[in-house]
Amino acid sequence: MSLIMRNSRYRASGVFSGLWVLIVIVSAHAVNADEPNAGVQDERSRFCNIDLANFLPPPYGNLSFSSCRNVWETFVLRYYQSKENTVTIVLSSLYTGGWVGMGFSKDGMMVNGSAMVGWISKTGHAKIKQYYLKGQKSSEVEPGKGELNLTSIPPVVVLDGANIYLGFQLQFNAPLSLQPTLLAFGSRIPIYHKLSMHDDKTTLRIDFTTGFAATDSGGGDFDKMKRTHGILGMLGWGLILPIGAIVARFLKRKEPLWYYLHTVIQFTGFIIALAGIVVGQALYNQVHADVSAHRGIGYFALTLSVLQILAFFIRPGKETKLRNLWAAYHRWFGVITLFFGALNIALGIQVGGAGPEWKIGYGFLLGSLIVTTVVLQVLSMIRNPEKTAQTSTFQMS
């Protein structure tokens, strides 16, 4: 505006007017941005200001809880930690049936954790029970067992309006601080105390000294990181690297196209698999999960992959005597790498608590690769049976 005005006073007036308009716009935006937060705060205050003494027995109803916050979905967590390291917990959630649970874990994983689960039976009776999370299948969730040290005060479950309240008290040997915490719910009412598969779940890191709660990845989304780790591993080890091996095995007639395709595909697969390992290490640094076999196999496969990459740079010429030795090394190290990569994908699906869609998806992917390899091998044998008989079954040189 100032460029088209000749009088400096008008220019200054134009600048101040522009600044005033900008201030008004920014202020209005700030007010509008604060409105949703204010709504969230009002909603949180409404839940936390409920007088629990109207429907919960003591001590759950008459404690002055040191923390009350909406931690996930409709889950509201209240707790009080005494000087004697006794933690009194009241967990509430919107309830339309099924079960609601809160568990504790050493590493943020479900396996080997313990949980308190509550529900209202079909006859209207309130039920609450401790469970030992021995495995990820429903049959491996054992009722009446667990490592949570409950005090002599009985746990309670109360349905008040549309919300269910679980109250229980735990005794610890030291003040409870940063604790990986599991939250989950299922839509089916337990029969004979047997839990159905959860409809949804999450893992939080709750600091019981400050009340701060965050998704269990140091402030990031733990579930998204696990999913990313799995997708990268499955793409790298389970799809791209095997495709590169198939190209080397069955496209040798397309010289030198097969070599360039094989090189590009394998380098791409290696980068993706390496990214998956980086994400996996970040997950381990946050939760220190007891997945030593999965980590060990992953790093072993990575080491073999690095050796395969190095082999690319020291590839001897066809006329040298070392070429056959190099080809055998590259071929069998590649086979071993792919085997341990596939094994680790299956192991990761198991220890990571992945749902059936992951098992079905990887089963379909692995089956497709096997069928493709068999079909190409049969076609190769039909096309040139004499040459096929003289070559190895899986050539990557």
C-alpha contacts under 8 A as a table, 3 or more apart, distances in Angstrom:
res1	aa1	res2	aa2	distance
1	M	4	I	5.83
1	M	5	M	6.97
1	M	11	R	7.39
1	M	14	G	6.72
1	M	15	V	7.81
2	S	5	M	5.35
2	S	10	Y	7.84
2	S	11	R	4.77
2	S	12	A	7.74
2	S	14	G	6.70
2	S	15	V	7.23
3	L	6	R	7.81
3	L	11	R	7.98
5	M	8	S	7.47
5	M	10	Y	6.58
5	M	11	R	5.99
6	R	10	Y	7.59
6	R	11	R	7.51
7	N	10	Y	5.30
7	N	11	R	6.31
8	S	11	R	4.79
8	S	12	A	6.10
9	R	12	A	5.07
9	R	13	S	6.03
10	Y	13	S	4.89
10	Y	14	G	5.97
11	R	14	G	5.03
11	R	15	V	6.24
12	A	15	V	5.07
12	A	16	F	6.21
13	S	16	F	5.20
13	S	17	S	6.04
14	G	17	S	5.03
14	G	18	G	6.07
15	V	18	G	5.04
15	V	19	L	6.13
16	F	19	L	4.97
16	F	20	W	6.03
17	S	20	W	5.03
17	S	21	V	6.23
18	G	21	V	5.15
18	G	22	L	6.16
19	L	22	L	4.98
19	L	23	I	6.10
20	W	23	I	5.09
20	W	24	V	6.23
21	V	24	V	5.12
21	V	25	I	6.22
22	L	25	I	5.12
22	L	26	V	6.10
23	I	26	V	5.19
23	I	27	S	5.95
24	V	27	S	5.15
24	V	28	A	6.10
25	I	28	A	5.17
25	I	29	H	6.14
26	V	29	H	5.03
26	V	30	A	6.10
27	S	30	A	5.05
27	S	31	V	6.21
28	A	31	V	5.12
28	A	32	N	6.18
29	H	32	N	5.07
29	H	33	A	5.97
30	A	33	A	4.97
30	A	34	D	6.11
31	V	34	D	5.16
31	V	35	E	6.39
32	N	35	E	5.24
32	N	36	P	7.62
33	A	36	P	6.47
33	A	37	N	7.36
34	D	37	N	5.18
34	D	38	A	5.99
35	E	38	A	4.99
35	E	39	G	6.23
36	P	39	G	4.94
36	P	40	V	6.26
37	N	40	V	5.01
37	N	41	Q	6.13
38	A	41	Q	5.01
38	A	42	D	6.08
39	G	42	D	5.05
39	G	43	E	6.13
40	V	43	E	5.09
40	V	44	R	6.09
41	Q	44	R	5.04
41	Q	45	S	5.99
42	D	45	S	5.02
42	D	46	R	6.07
43	E	46	R	5.07
43	E	47	F	6.54
44	R	47	F	5.33
44	R	48	C	6.15
44	R	69	R	6.84
44	R	70	N	6.66
45	S	48	C	5.03
45	S	49	N	5.78
46	R	49	N	5.35
46	R	50	I	6.69
47	F	50	I	5.60
47	F	76	V	7.85
48	C	68	C	6.03
48	C	69	R	7.39
51	D	54	N	6.03
51	D	61	G	7.54
52	L	55	F	5.86
52	L	56	L	5.56
52	L	60	Y	7.42
52	L	61	G	4.58
52	L	62	N	7.07
53	A	56	L	5.30
53	A	57	P	6.68
53	A	58	P	7.54
53	A	60	Y	7.67
53	A	61	G	3.98
53	A	62	N	5.58
54	N	61	G	7.37
55	F	61	G	7.26
55	F	158	V	7.37
55	F	160	D	7.29
56	L	60	Y	5.99
56	L	61	G	4.67
56	L	158	V	7.06
57	P	60	Y	5.90
57	P	61	G	5.37
57	P	62	N	7.83
58	P	61	G	5.04
58	P	62	N	5.73
58	P	63	L	7.72
59	P	62	N	5.57
59	P	63	L	5.96
60	Y	63	L	6.04
60	Y	88	T	7.31
60	Y	89	I	7.71
60	Y	90	V	6.90
60	Y	167	G	6.36
60	Y	168	F	7.95
63	L	80	Y	7.63
64	S	80	Y	7.39
65	F	68	C	6.93
65	F	78	R	6.14
65	F	79	Y	5.40
65	F	80	Y	4.87
66	S	78	R	7.58
66	S	79	Y	6.27
66	S	80	Y	5.22
66	S	81	Q	7.58
66	S	211	G	7.92
67	S	77	L	7.67
67	S	78	R	5.50
67	S	79	Y	5.75
67	S	80	Y	6.98
67	S	211	G	5.67
68	C	76	V	6.93
68	C	77	L	5.59
68	C	78	R	4.41
68	C	79	Y	6.99
68	C	211	G	7.88
69	R	76	V	5.53
69	R	77	L	5.60
69	R	78	R	6.84
70	N	73	E	7.57
70	N	74	T	6.88
70	N	75	F	5.79
70	N	76	V	4.28
70	N	77	L	6.37
71	V	74	T	7.93
71	V	75	F	5.91
71	V	76	V	5.90
71	V	77	L	6.57
71	V	213	A	6.64
72	W	75	F	5.22
72	W	76	V	7.39
72	W	202	T	7.98
74	T	92	S	7.90
74	T	93	S	5.23
74	T	94	L	5.90
75	F	91	L	6.89
75	F	92	S	5.67
75	F	93	S	4.56
75	F	94	L	7.41
76	V	91	L	5.85
76	V	92	S	5.21
76	V	93	S	6.31
77	L	89	I	7.35
77	L	90	V	6.14
77	L	91	L	4.76
77	L	92	S	6.60
78	R	89	I	5.81
78	R	90	V	5.09
78	R	91	L	6.26
79	Y	87	V	6.70
79	Y	88	T	5.36
79	Y	89	I	4.37
79	Y	90	V	6.17
80	Y	87	V	5.60
80	Y	88	T	5.18
80	Y	89	I	6.71
81	Q	85	N	6.15
81	Q	86	T	5.60
81	Q	87	V	4.38
81	Q	88	T	6.45
81	Q	175	P	7.89
81	Q	176	L	7.93
81	Q	208	F	7.63
82	S	85	N	5.35
82	S	86	T	5.29
82	S	87	V	6.51
83	K	86	T	7.30
83	K	175	P	7.97
85	N	171	Q	6.20
85	N	172	F	5.45
85	N	173	N	6.63
85	N	174	A	5.91
85	N	175	P	5.14
85	N	176	L	7.12
86	T	169	Q	6.97
86	T	170	L	5.76
86	T	171	Q	4.62
86	T	172	F	6.27
87	V	169	Q	5.71
87	V	170	L	5.23
87	V	171	Q	6.40
87	V	172	F	7.79
87	V	176	L	7.93
88	T	167	G	7.51
88	T	168	F	6.11
88	T	169	Q	4.38
88	T	170	L	6.45
89	I	166	L	7.89
89	I	167	G	5.63
89	I	168	F	5.53
89	I	169	Q	6.08
90	V	165	Y	6.56
90	V	166	L	5.47
90	V	167	G	4.39
90	V	168	F	6.73
91	L	102	M	7.91
91	L	165	Y	5.65
91	L	166	L	5.09
91	L	167	G	6.50
92	S	163	N	6.45
92	S	164	I	5.46
92	S	165	Y	4.35
92	S	166	L	6.26
93	S	100	V	7.79
93	S	163	N	5.36
93	S	164	I	5.55
93	S	165	Y	6.84
94	L	162	A	5.82
94	L	163	N	4.42
94	L	164	I	6.35
95	Y	98	G	7.89
95	Y	162	A	5.80
95	Y	163	N	5.18
95	Y	164	I	5.66
96	T	162	A	7.31
96	T	187	S	7.86
97	G	119	W	7.47
97	G	120	I	7.20
97	G	187	S	5.88
97	G	188	R	6.82
97	G	189	I	6.57
98	G	119	W	6.32
98	G	120	I	7.54
98	G	185	F	7.41
98	G	186	G	5.32
98	G	187	S	4.05
98	G	188	R	4.13
98	G	189	I	4.04
98	G	190	P	7.01
99	W	117	V	6.72
99	W	118	G	5.73
99	W	119	W	4.64
99	W	120	I	7.64
99	W	185	F	5.58
99	W	186	G	5.23
99	W	187	S	6.51
99	W	188	R	6.88
99	W	189	I	6.09
99	W	190	P	7.21
100	V	117	V	5.64
100	V	118	G	5.50
100	V	119	W	6.44
100	V	183	L	7.98
100	V	184	A	6.17
100	V	185	F	4.46
100	V	186	G	6.65
101	G	115	A	6.53
101	G	116	M	5.62
101	G	117	V	4.12
101	G	118	G	6.31
101	G	182	L	7.97
101	G	183	L	5.88
101	G	184	A	5.37
101	G	185	F	6.05
102	M	115	A	5.40
102	M	116	M	5.48
102	M	117	V	6.50
102	M	181	T	7.14
102	M	182	L	5.56
102	M	183	L	4.74
102	M	184	A	6.67
103	G	113	G	6.73
103	G	114	S	5.35
103	G	115	A	3.61
103	G	116	M	6.08
103	G	181	T	5.72
103	G	182	L	4.66
103	G	183	L	6.42
104	F	108	G	7.97
104	F	113	G	5.76
104	F	114	S	5.57
104	F	115	A	6.18
104	F	179	Q	7.34
104	F	180	P	6.22
104	F	181	T	4.81
104	F	182	L	5.98
105	S	108	G	5.31
105	S	109	M	6.34
105	S	110	M	6.81
105	S	112	N	7.17
105	S	113	G	4.54
105	S	114	S	6.74
105	S	179	Q	7.62
105	S	180	P	5.62
105	S	181	T	6.21
105	S	182	L	7.20
106	K	109	M	7.60
106	K	113	G	7.09
106	K	179	Q	7.68
106	K	180	P	6.57
106	K	289	A	7.90
107	D	180	P	6.65
107	D	287	V	4.88
107	D	288	H	5.58
107	D	289	A	4.65
107	D	290	D	7.04
108	G	180	P	4.99
108	G	181	T	6.77
108	G	182	L	7.36
108	G	203	T	6.36
108	G	204	L	7.79
108	G	216	D	7.05
108	G	287	V	5.70
108	G	289	A	6.91
109	M	112	N	7.85
109	M	113	G	7.30
109	M	203	T	7.91
109	M	289	A	6.77
109	M	352	G	7.58
110	M	113	G	5.54
110	M	133	L	6.46
110	M	135	G	7.52
110	M	136	Q	7.15
110	M	182	L	7.42
110	M	353	G	7.46
111	V	133	L	5.46
111	V	134	K	5.54
111	V	135	G	5.08
111	V	136	Q	6.52
112	N	132	Y	6.92
112	N	133	L	5.27
112	N	134	K	5.11
112	N	135	G	7.08
113	G	132	Y	6.29
113	G	133	L	5.14
113	G	134	K	7.29
113	G	146	G	7.65
113	G	147	E	7.84
114	S	130	Q	7.11
114	S	131	Y	5.69
114	S	132	Y	4.70
114	S	133	L	5.68
114	S	146	G	5.04
114	S	147	E	5.96
114	S	148	L	6.39
115	A	130	Q	5.62
115	A	131	Y	5.24
115	A	132	Y	6.64
115	A	133	L	7.41
115	A	146	G	7.29
115	A	148	L	7.67
115	A	182	L	7.91
116	M	128	I	6.92
116	M	129	K	5.73
116	M	130	Q	4.52
116	M	131	Y	6.34
117	V	128	I	5.53
117	V	129	K	5.54
117	V	130	Q	6.33
117	V	131	Y	7.33
118	G	126	A	7.48
118	G	127	K	5.48
118	G	128	I	4.14
118	G	129	K	6.55
118	G	157	V	6.29
118	G	166	L	6.41
119	W	126	A	6.06
119	W	127	K	5.33
119	W	128	I	6.53
119	W	157	V	7.30
119	W	164	I	7.94
119	W	189	I	7.03
119	W	190	P	7.87
120	I	123	T	7.91
120	I	124	G	5.70
120	I	125	H	5.53
120	I	126	A	4.60
120	I	127	K	6.00
120	I	159	L	7.74
120	I	189	I	7.53
121	S	124	G	5.15
121	S	125	H	5.19
121	S	126	A	6.38
121	S	127	K	7.03
121	S	189	I	6.54
121	S	190	P	7.73
122	K	125	H	7.42
122	K	189	I	7.52
126	A	156	V	7.97
126	A	157	V	5.65
126	A	158	V	6.63
126	A	159	L	7.95
127	K	156	V	7.87
127	K	157	V	6.41
128	I	155	P	7.04
128	I	156	V	6.68
128	I	157	V	6.29
128	I	166	L	7.73
129	K	143	P	6.84
129	K	144	G	6.34
130	Q	143	P	6.20
130	Q	144	G	5.39
130	Q	145	K	6.06
130	Q	146	G	6.22
130	Q	148	L	7.84
131	Y	141	V	6.37
131	Y	142	E	5.37
131	Y	143	P	4.53
131	Y	144	G	5.70
131	Y	145	K	5.18
131	Y	146	G	5.41
132	Y	141	V	5.82
132	Y	142	E	5.12
132	Y	143	P	6.62
132	Y	144	G	7.59
132	Y	145	K	5.07
132	Y	146	G	4.19
132	Y	147	E	7.30
133	L	136	Q	7.24
133	L	140	E	6.65
133	L	141	V	4.77
133	L	142	E	6.54
133	L	146	G	7.64
134	K	140	E	5.32
134	K	141	V	5.80
134	K	142	E	7.02
135	G	138	S	7.98
135	G	140	E	4.87
135	G	141	V	6.43
136	Q	140	E	6.43
136	Q	141	V	7.32
136	Q	353	G	6.16
137	K	140	E	5.22
137	K	141	V	6.86
137	K	197	M	7.66
138	S	141	V	5.42
138	S	194	K	7.41
138	S	195	L	6.18
138	S	196	S	6.00
138	S	197	M	6.12
139	S	142	E	7.29
139	S	194	K	7.75
141	V	194	K	7.78
141	V	195	L	7.30
142	E	145	K	6.10
142	E	194	K	7.91
143	P	193	H	6.41
143	P	194	K	7.11
148	L	170	L	6.86
149	N	170	L	5.53
149	N	171	Q	5.59
149	N	172	F	7.24
150	L	153	I	7.78
150	L	168	F	7.47
150	L	169	Q	5.84
150	L	170	L	4.63
150	L	171	Q	6.22
151	T	154	P	7.49
151	T	169	Q	5.87
151	T	170	L	5.73
151	T	171	Q	6.12
153	I	168	F	7.78
153	I	169	Q	6.91
154	P	168	F	7.02
154	P	169	Q	7.97
155	P	166	L	7.49
155	P	167	G	5.44
155	P	168	F	4.30
155	P	169	Q	6.94
156	V	165	Y	7.92
156	V	166	L	5.88
156	V	167	G	5.06
156	V	168	F	6.54
157	V	164	I	7.08
157	V	165	Y	5.53
157	V	166	L	4.71
157	V	167	G	6.38
158	V	164	I	5.80
158	V	165	Y	5.17
158	V	166	L	6.82
159	L	162	A	7.18
159	L	163	N	5.86
159	L	164	I	4.43
159	L	165	Y	6.25
160	D	163	N	5.48
160	D	164	I	6.24
160	D	165	Y	7.60
172	F	175	P	6.88
172	F	176	L	7.11
176	L	179	Q	7.26
176	L	207	D	7.86
176	L	208	F	5.90
176	L	209	T	7.04
177	S	206	I	7.67
177	S	207	D	5.02
177	S	208	F	4.84
177	S	209	T	5.35
178	L	205	R	6.30
178	L	206	I	5.53
178	L	207	D	4.13
178	L	208	F	6.31
178	L	209	T	7.75
179	Q	205	R	5.46
179	Q	206	I	5.34
179	Q	207	D	6.25
179	Q	208	F	7.46
180	P	203	T	6.77
180	P	204	L	5.69
180	P	205	R	4.50
180	P	206	I	6.45
180	P	216	D	6.90
180	P	287	V	7.86
181	T	203	T	5.64
181	T	204	L	5.09
181	T	205	R	5.96
181	T	206	I	6.70
182	L	201	K	7.30
182	L	202	T	6.02
182	L	203	T	4.71
182	L	204	L	6.43
183	L	201	K	5.58
183	L	202	T	5.45
183	L	203	T	6.39
183	L	204	L	7.87
184	A	198	H	6.35
184	A	199	D	7.55
184	A	200	D	5.75
184	A	201	K	4.14
184	A	202	T	6.53
185	F	198	H	5.43
185	F	199	D	5.98
185	F	200	D	6.02
185	F	201	K	6.72
186	G	189	I	7.82
186	G	196	S	6.71
186	G	197	M	6.52
186	G	198	H	4.33
186	G	199	D	4.85
186	G	200	D	7.15
187	S	198	H	7.52
187	S	199	D	6.61
188	R	196	S	6.35
189	I	195	L	7.69
189	I	196	S	7.81
190	P	193	H	5.30
190	P	194	K	5.23
190	P	195	L	5.03
190	P	196	S	6.62
191	I	194	K	5.44
191	I	195	L	7.34
198	H	201	K	6.90
202	T	215	T	7.80
202	T	223	D	7.19
203	T	215	T	6.12
203	T	216	D	5.61
203	T	222	F	7.07
203	T	223	D	7.73
204	L	213	A	6.43
204	L	214	A	5.47
204	L	215	T	4.39
204	L	216	D	4.64
205	R	213	A	5.68
205	R	214	A	5.38
205	R	215	T	6.02
205	R	216	D	5.00
206	I	211	G	6.71
206	I	212	F	5.82
206	I	213	A	4.33
206	I	214	A	6.55
207	D	210	T	5.62
207	D	211	G	5.40
207	D	212	F	5.28
207	D	213	A	6.33
208	F	211	G	5.22
208	F	212	F	7.38
214	A	217	S	7.90
214	A	218	G	7.30
214	A	219	G	5.57
214	A	220	G	7.77
215	T	218	G	7.11
215	T	219	G	5.84
215	T	220	G	6.08
215	T	221	D	5.44
215	T	222	F	5.85
216	D	219	G	6.87
216	D	220	G	7.11
216	D	221	D	6.79
216	D	222	F	5.07
216	D	286	Q	7.31
216	D	287	V	7.31
217	S	220	G	5.03
217	S	221	D	6.05
217	S	222	F	4.84
217	S	225	M	7.90
217	S	283	L	6.58
217	S	286	Q	5.55
217	S	287	V	7.32
218	G	286	Q	6.27
220	G	225	M	7.98
221	D	224	K	5.32
221	D	225	M	6.26
222	F	225	M	5.15
222	F	226	K	6.24
222	F	283	L	7.65
223	D	226	K	5.11
223	D	227	R	6.14
224	K	227	R	4.97
224	K	228	T	6.00
225	M	228	T	4.98
225	M	229	H	6.04
225	M	279	V	6.92
225	M	283	L	7.14
226	K	229	H	5.08
226	K	230	G	6.20
226	K	280	G	7.52
226	K	283	L	7.40
226	K	352	G	7.69
227	R	230	G	5.11
227	R	231	I	6.09
228	T	231	I	5.12
228	T	232	L	6.04
228	T	276	G	7.37
228	T	279	V	7.52
229	H	232	L	5.37
229	H	233	G	6.10
229	H	276	G	4.86
229	H	277	I	7.20
229	H	279	V	5.62
229	H	280	G	5.74
230	G	233	G	5.16
230	G	234	M	6.01
230	G	276	G	7.24
230	G	345	I	7.72
230	G	348	G	7.53
230	G	349	I	7.71
231	I	234	M	5.13
231	I	235	L	6.03
231	I	276	G	7.80
232	L	235	L	5.14
232	L	236	G	5.93
232	L	272	I	5.92
232	L	273	A	6.06
232	L	275	A	6.92
232	L	276	G	4.84
233	G	236	G	5.19
233	G	237	W	5.65
233	G	238	G	7.00
233	G	272	I	7.35
233	G	273	A	5.33
233	G	276	G	5.26
233	G	277	I	7.55
233	G	345	I	6.87
234	M	237	W	5.61
234	M	238	G	4.61
234	M	239	L	6.56
234	M	345	I	6.49
234	M	362	Y	7.63
235	L	238	G	5.48
235	L	239	L	5.00
235	L	240	I	6.05
235	L	269	G	7.47
235	L	272	I	7.21
235	L	273	A	7.45
236	G	239	L	5.91
236	G	240	I	5.31
236	G	241	L	6.04
236	G	268	T	7.95
236	G	269	G	4.57
236	G	270	F	6.47
236	G	271	I	7.76
236	G	272	I	5.17
236	G	273	A	4.47
237	W	240	I	6.70
237	W	241	L	5.69
237	W	242	P	7.21
237	W	269	G	7.02
237	W	273	A	6.14
237	W	338	L	6.72
237	W	341	G	5.23
237	W	342	A	6.56
237	W	345	I	7.79
238	G	241	L	6.85
238	G	242	P	6.58
238	G	338	L	7.92
238	G	341	G	6.98
238	G	342	A	6.01
238	G	345	I	7.46
238	G	365	L	7.65
238	G	366	L	7.25
239	L	242	P	5.56
239	L	243	I	6.18
239	L	365	L	7.51
240	I	243	I	5.10
240	I	244	G	6.27
240	I	265	I	6.55
240	I	266	Q	7.09
240	I	268	T	7.52
240	I	269	G	5.09
241	L	244	G	5.07
241	L	245	A	6.40
241	L	265	I	6.91
241	L	266	Q	5.48
241	L	269	G	5.17
241	L	270	F	7.32
241	L	338	L	7.44
242	P	245	A	5.02
242	P	246	I	6.21
242	P	338	L	6.86
242	P	369	L	7.69
243	I	246	I	5.00
243	I	247	V	6.21
243	I	265	I	7.59
244	G	247	V	5.13
244	G	248	A	6.42
244	G	261	L	7.38
244	G	262	H	4.96
244	G	263	T	7.67
244	G	265	I	5.33
244	G	266	Q	5.57
245	A	248	A	5.12
245	A	249	R	6.22
245	A	262	H	7.02
245	A	266	Q	7.98
245	A	334	G	7.88
245	A	395	Q	7.77
245	A	396	M	5.95
246	I	249	R	5.02
246	I	250	F	6.07
246	I	251	L	8.00
246	I	373	T	7.01
247	V	250	F	5.53
247	V	251	L	5.41
247	V	252	K	7.90
247	V	258	W	6.31
247	V	261	L	7.28
247	V	262	H	6.05
248	A	251	L	5.93
248	A	252	K	6.40
248	A	258	W	6.14
248	A	259	Y	6.95
248	A	262	H	5.87
248	A	395	Q	6.57
248	A	396	M	5.04
248	A	397	S	6.94
249	R	252	K	6.63
249	R	394	F	6.08
249	R	395	Q	4.83
249	R	396	M	5.79
250	F	253	R	7.84
250	F	376	L	7.08
250	F	377	Q	7.74
250	F	380	S	7.57
251	L	254	K	5.57
251	L	258	W	5.49
252	K	255	E	6.20
252	K	258	W	5.99
253	R	258	W	7.90
254	K	257	L	5.40
254	K	258	W	5.68
255	E	258	W	5.98
255	E	259	Y	7.12
256	P	259	Y	5.43
256	P	260	Y	6.68
257	L	260	Y	5.39
257	L	261	L	6.13
258	W	261	L	5.14
258	W	262	H	5.88
259	Y	262	H	5.08
259	Y	263	T	6.10
260	Y	263	T	5.12
260	Y	264	V	6.14
261	L	264	V	5.31
261	L	265	I	5.95
262	H	265	I	5.30
262	H	266	Q	5.98
263	T	266	Q	5.32
263	T	267	F	6.11
264	V	267	F	5.28
264	V	268	T	6.14
265	I	268	T	5.13
265	I	269	G	6.11
266	Q	269	G	5.00
266	Q	270	F	6.00
267	F	270	F	5.06
267	F	271	I	6.27
267	F	309	I	7.80
268	T	271	I	5.27
268	T	272	I	6.33
269	G	272	I	5.19
269	G	273	A	6.04
270	F	273	A	5.10
270	F	274	L	5.96
270	F	305	S	7.11
271	I	274	L	5.05
271	I	275	A	6.16
272	I	275	A	5.06
272	I	276	G	6.33
273	A	276	G	5.01
273	A	277	I	6.40
274	L	277	I	5.06
274	L	278	V	6.29
274	L	302	L	7.40
275	A	278	V	5.04
275	A	279	V	6.31
276	G	279	V	5.19
276	G	280	G	6.11
277	I	280	G	4.84
277	I	281	Q	6.07
277	I	298	G	7.39
278	V	281	Q	5.15
278	V	282	A	6.29
279	V	282	A	5.04
279	V	283	L	6.32
280	G	283	L	5.05
280	G	284	Y	6.26
281	Q	284	Y	4.96
281	Q	285	N	6.12
282	A	285	N	5.11
282	A	286	Q	6.51
283	L	286	Q	5.28
283	L	287	V	6.39
283	L	288	H	7.66
284	Y	287	V	5.39
284	Y	288	H	4.64
284	Y	289	A	5.96
285	N	288	H	5.71
291	V	294	H	5.40
291	V	295	R	6.22
291	V	351	V	7.07
292	S	295	R	5.15
292	S	296	G	5.85
293	A	296	G	5.08
293	A	297	I	6.07
294	H	297	I	5.42
294	H	298	G	6.07
294	H	344	N	6.07
294	H	347	L	6.34
294	H	348	G	6.27
295	R	298	G	5.04
295	R	299	Y	6.22
296	G	299	Y	5.37
296	G	300	F	6.10
297	I	300	F	4.95
297	I	301	A	6.05
297	I	340	F	6.70
297	I	341	G	7.88
297	I	344	N	6.30
298	G	301	A	5.22
298	G	302	L	6.15
298	G	340	F	7.86
298	G	341	G	7.18
298	G	344	N	6.47
299	Y	302	L	4.83
299	Y	303	T	6.10
300	F	303	T	5.11
300	F	304	L	6.40
301	A	304	L	5.11
301	A	305	S	6.17
301	A	337	T	5.41
301	A	338	L	7.95
301	A	340	F	6.08
301	A	341	G	6.17
302	L	305	S	4.94
302	L	306	V	6.23
303	T	306	V	5.12
303	T	307	L	6.37
304	L	307	L	5.07
304	L	308	Q	6.28
304	L	333	F	6.81
304	L	334	G	7.82
304	L	337	T	5.95
305	S	308	Q	4.93
305	S	309	I	6.28
305	S	334	G	7.77
305	S	337	T	6.65
306	V	309	I	4.99
306	V	310	L	6.22
307	L	310	L	5.01
307	L	311	A	6.13
308	Q	311	A	4.98
308	Q	312	F	6.66
308	Q	330	H	6.51
308	Q	333	F	7.28
308	Q	334	G	7.08
309	I	312	F	5.32
309	I	313	F	7.21
310	L	313	F	5.41
310	L	314	I	6.70
311	A	314	I	5.21
311	A	315	R	5.96
311	A	326	W	7.94
311	A	330	H	6.94
312	F	315	R	5.44
315	R	323	R	7.56
315	R	326	W	7.13
316	P	320	T	6.58
316	P	322	L	6.62
316	P	323	R	5.51
316	P	326	W	7.43
317	G	320	T	5.62
317	G	323	R	6.49
318	K	323	R	5.88
319	E	323	R	7.45
320	T	323	R	5.72
321	K	324	N	6.79
321	K	325	L	7.87
322	L	325	L	5.24
322	L	326	W	6.03
323	R	326	W	5.05
323	R	327	A	5.99
324	N	327	A	5.01
324	N	328	A	6.20
325	L	328	A	5.25
325	L	329	Y	6.23
326	W	329	Y	5.09
326	W	330	H	6.05
327	A	330	H	5.15
327	A	331	R	5.89
327	A	396	M	7.45
327	A	397	S	4.95
328	A	331	R	5.12
328	A	332	W	6.14
328	A	397	S	7.66
329	Y	332	W	5.59
329	Y	333	F	5.92
330	H	333	F	5.37
330	H	334	G	5.98
330	H	396	M	6.71
330	H	397	S	6.40
331	R	334	G	5.23
331	R	335	V	6.42
331	R	394	F	7.15
331	R	395	Q	5.73
331	R	396	M	4.80
331	R	397	S	6.03
332	W	335	V	4.92
332	W	336	I	6.16
333	F	336	I	5.11
333	F	337	T	6.02
334	G	337	T	5.05
334	G	338	L	6.21
334	G	396	M	7.29
335	V	338	L	5.29
335	V	339	F	6.19
335	V	394	F	7.68
336	I	339	F	5.06
336	I	340	F	6.28
337	T	340	F	5.39
337	T	341	G	6.03
338	L	341	G	4.93
338	L	342	A	6.12
339	F	342	A	5.29
339	F	343	L	6.16
340	F	343	L	4.85
340	F	344	N	5.95
341	G	344	N	5.19
341	G	345	I	6.30
342	A	345	I	5.18
342	A	346	A	6.51
343	L	346	A	5.34
343	L	347	L	6.23
344	N	347	L	4.84
344	N	348	G	5.84
345	I	348	G	5.05
345	I	349	I	6.24
346	A	349	I	5.22
346	A	350	Q	6.41
346	A	359	K	7.91
347	L	350	Q	5.07
347	L	351	V	6.21
348	G	351	V	5.27
348	G	352	G	5.60
349	I	352	G	5.32
349	I	353	G	6.36
349	I	354	A	5.28
349	I	358	W	7.01
349	I	359	K	7.03
350	Q	353	G	5.70
350	Q	354	A	6.61
351	V	354	A	7.88
354	A	357	E	7.86
354	A	358	W	6.14
354	A	359	K	7.66
355	G	358	W	5.76
355	G	359	K	7.08
356	P	359	K	5.07
356	P	360	I	6.06
357	E	360	I	5.08
357	E	361	G	5.82
358	W	361	G	5.00
358	W	362	Y	6.02
359	K	362	Y	5.35
359	K	363	G	5.89
360	I	363	G	5.03
360	I	364	F	6.04
361	G	364	F	5.19
361	G	365	L	6.20
362	Y	365	L	4.88
362	Y	366	L	5.95
363	G	366	L	5.21
363	G	367	G	5.89
364	F	367	G	5.08
364	F	368	S	5.99
365	L	368	S	5.15
365	L	369	L	6.35
366	L	369	L	5.21
366	L	370	I	6.26
367	G	370	I	5.13
367	G	371	V	6.07
368	S	371	V	5.16
368	S	372	T	5.99
369	L	372	T	5.08
369	L	373	T	6.08
370	I	373	T	5.12
370	I	374	V	6.16
371	V	374	V	5.13
371	V	375	V	6.08
372	T	375	V	5.19
372	T	376	L	6.11
373	T	376	L	5.20
373	T	377	Q	6.02
374	V	377	Q	5.03
374	V	378	V	6.16
375	V	378	V	5.18
375	V	379	L	6.20
376	L	379	L	5.08
376	L	380	S	6.00
377	Q	380	S	5.00
377	Q	381	M	6.19
378	V	381	M	5.09
378	V	382	I	6.21
379	L	382	I	5.07
379	L	383	R	6.01
380	S	383	R	5.09
380	S	384	N	6.04
380	S	385	P	7.31
380	S	388	T	6.97
381	M	384	N	5.36
381	M	385	P	4.49
381	M	386	E	7.94
381	M	388	T	5.66
381	M	389	A	7.94
382	I	385	P	5.74
384	N	387	K	5.70
384	N	388	T	6.21
385	P	388	T	5.10
385	P	389	A	6.22
386	E	389	A	5.32
386	E	390	Q	6.71
387	K	390	Q	5.21
387	K	391	T	6.46
388	T	391	T	5.31
388	T	392	S	7.78
389	A	392	S	7.85
391	T	395	Q	7.76
392	S	395	Q	6.00
